[in-house]
Amino acid sequence: MQKTWLITGGAGFIGGNFVLRNALRNGHRIITLDKLTYAGNLDTLQPLREHPNHVFVHGDINDGTLVARLLAEYQPDAVVHFAAESHVDRSIDGPADFIETNINGTFTLLEESLRHFRALPADKAQDFRFLHVSTDEVYGSLGETGLFTEETPYYPSSPYSASKAASDHLVRAWHHTYGLPTLITNCSNNYGPYQFPEKLIPLIIEKALRGEPLPVYGDGLNVRDWLYVTDHCKAIETVLEKGSPGQTYNVGGNAEKTNLEVVQAICDVLDEKRPVTGLNRRDLITFIQDRPGHDRRYAIDSSKLQTQLGWRPQEDFASGLEKTVQWYLDNRDWVQRVQDGSYQGQRLGTTTTQKASA
C-alpha cells in the first residue's frame, strides 16, 4: 500500500538513501524538505528528478508556516525527521547551528505535527507517526565492555550529542504530554553511498586515492559500531510499520571496529581495487592530536528491534565497506560536485577556530 511521508533532511546522507529507496524501490509518495546546507545536495536525489512519487521542497524546518502548509497540502501518513547538523567536529567549532537546527527545528516540527495530528479524522490519526532519527552518541562513552540499550542513561559529551539528546527528550515529552504518536531510533555510525566526505570513511577514501596522509585521532583505538546505511533505512521502515508509539529502538550493525582498523581496511580494499605501484596505503596513516572530549567506545544492543520487530542487519563490515568503496570509485562526479570549495578535507573541531555565539 502506498504511503505518503514527509521527510526532513532528505537530501542528506541517510535521508537521501531513505528517500531513494522508498520513492523508487518501495513506491511510496515522498515529500522531501531540505535546507540544502553544505551536507545536503540535490545530486543525491537526481534519480528522482520529475519522478511522480517525489516532491522536493527547499526550506527550513524552523519555518513553522512552511511545515504547516506541507502537512495540510500533502496529508502525510508520517513525518520522518532526519534533518540535523551531525558532525561532531563542526559542533565544536560552531555549536550555535546545532542548537538552532537540532533543538529549535525539532521543536517546530513537533508543534506543527501535533496541530496536524489533532485535526485528523480518527482513522487517519490512529495511523499517523512522527519518527525521530537520532544517534547512539546521546549515551556518552562506554568502557571496554557493555552495550548501549534503550534504558541507558543519557550522558552526551559534545555539543552535537547534547543537541541530539535535547531533541530526543522533546520528542519523548510530546508523546507523553500531548499524545503525539512518536517513535525514536538511536543508531550507531552509518556508512555507505552519498555520505559527505567530512566523515571518517569517505574522507579516508578520498585522501587515500590522492596519496595524502591519512589522519587518525589519538591512538586510533576509539571504537564504533558500524551500520551500513541501507540496513539503517530498512530498520526505519520496520519501525514505521511495526513500532509502538512512545517507544525507542536502538539500531546497530553488530560491527565494532577501532578507528585504526577502519582506516586499515579502507587501505586494503583500495590497494586491491586501485593499486599504485610502490605504494602500500597503510604507510600513509598518520596519528594526530585527539579530538577534544573524544568518546572512547560506542556499541549498540539492537536486540529489542530484532526480537520485537524482526529486523536484522544484512551487511557485515567487510561486505558493506567493499560496496561503499566501490560506490565512491564509480561516482567520482558526485564527489567532485559536492566538494564545492567550502570543505576540502581539512581538519575541523580543534576548538582553535571557534567563534563566539551571540
C-alpha positions, -999 to +999 in steps of 0.1 A: +000+000+000+014+034-010+022+057+019+028+095+019+057+105+041+071+140+048+109+135+051+131+162+066+168+163+056+160+140+026+189+154+005+215+144+031+233+111+036+209+089+055+178+108+045+188+107+008+193+069+009+159+066+026+141+088+001+157+070-029+147+036-015+112+044-007+103+065-038+120+042-063+120+007-047+090+008-024+067+030-044+058+055-016+050+091-022+078+112-006+078+149+002+114+159+009+120+191+029+157+201+030+175+234+036+204+223+014+232+232+038+267+220+029+259+184+035+226+184+016+229+180-021+203+176-049+227+155-068+218+127-044+182+129-055+190+132-092+173+098-100+140+113-087+140+143-109+105+147-123+095+113-107+058+112-099+065+097-064+087+126-052+083+163-044+113+184-033+108+215-012+137+238-004+131+251+031+139+252+067+124+230+094+124+261+116+098+277+093+066+267+110+044+283+083+060+262+056+059+230+077+022+236+084+015+242+047+032+209+037+013+189+063-020+204+052-013+201+015+001+166+013-016+150+044+014+126+051+009+094+070+042+100+088+069+126+094+103+111+093+128+135+108+164+132+096+173+169+093+202+176+117+236+191+120+255+160+126+293+164+126+309+164+160+340+184+149+318+211+134+298+213+166+330+220+185+338+249+161+303+263+159+277+249+183+250+276+176+239+259+143+234+227+162+212+243+188+192+261+161+186+230+138+186+201+162+167+216+191+147+245+178+140+228+145+128+197+162+105+218+184+090+235+154+083+202+137+067+187+168+045+217+173+032+217+137+029+179+136+008+180+168-015+206+153-019+185+122-024+153+142-052+168+164-071+179+133-070+145+116-101+122+115-099+093+139-089+067+113-060+088+100-049+099+135-047+062+145-021+055+118-001+088+119+035+086+132+063+111+139+097+092+137+127+110+150+161+097+138+188+101+165+222+088+175+239+065+199+262+095+209+235+107+233+245+079+257+281+091+261+311+067+262+313+031+272+342+012+288+358-018+273+327-039+278+289-034+277+264-021+252+240+008+249+204-003+254+173+018+252+174+021+290+210+035+292+210+070+308+219+099+286+254+114+291+263+134+259+298+149+258+299+171+226+277+200+215+264+177+188+254+149+211+239+173+236+217+189+210+205+155+198+198+144+234+177+175+239+157+168+207+152+132+219+138+145+252+114+169+234+101+141+211+095+118+241+078+147+260+054+154+231+043+118+232+038+116+270+023+151+275+003+156+243-002+121+229+016+127+196+024+091+183+062+094+182+090+069+176+127+074+182+156+054+167+191+058+180+216+044+155+253+037+155+278+051+130+265+049+094+285+045+063+277+039+026+268+058-006+262+095-007+280+104+026+296+138+026+333+134+027+340+150+060+331+118+078+357+092+085+351+066+058+346+088+028+373+112+040+398+084+042+388+070+008+393+104-008+427+111+008+439+076+001+430+079-036+451+111-037+480+096-018+477+120+010+484+114+048+455+096+064+447+113+097+438+091+127+429+108+160+449+099+191+460+063+193+433+052+168+417+028+193+384+046+198+357+020+190+325+025+170+297+001+159+294+005+121+260+003+104+256+001+066+231+028+056+208+005+037+204-016+068+196+015+087+169+025+062+153-009+064+153-005+102+135+028+100+109+013+076+104-016+100+099+008+130+074+029+110+054-002+101+056-022+134+069+001+161+048+010+191+042+048+197+062+062+225+090+036+221+127+039+213+146+014+192+183+012+190+198+003+156+233-012+153+253-031+128+270-056+151+303-044+137+326-029+164+358-016+149+385+007+161+391+038+140+425+024+131+410-009+119+386+010+097+413+031+081+435+000+076+406-019+060+399+010+036+436+010+026+435-027+019+403-025-002+418+004-023+451-013-027+432-042-042+408-021-064+431+008-073+467-003-067+495+021-071+530+007-079+553+011-049+526+023-026+511+005+004+484+029+016+487+017+052+520+036+051+500+069+047+484+065+082+493+095+104+484+098+140+473+133+150+462+151+182+430+137+195+396+154+193+385+173+224+362+151+245+365+121+221+343+093+234+363+061+237+337+034+227+302+031+214+284-002+210+247-008+204+224-035+217+197-037+190+181-068+204+148-050+211+144-041+174+155-076+164+133-096+187+102-074+188+101-062+152+121-088+133+148-066+118+184-078+113+214-061+096+222-078+063+257-064+057+287-072+078+315-046+079+336-063+051+307-065+026+294-031+035+328-015+032+335-031-002+302-018-015+310+017-001+345+019-016+332+007-050+304+033-050+329+061-044+351+048-071+322+046-095+307+080-087+337+105-090+314+132-105+292+132-074+322+135-051+336+164-071+303+183-072+296+180-035+330+193-026+322+229-038+352+245-022+339+251+013+353+218+026+383+201+011+393+176+038+408+200+063+407+192+100+378+205+119+370+206+157+402+216+173+384+244+193+410+269+180+386+282+153+356+285+174+337+318+171+317+335+199+280+330+196+256+359+201 
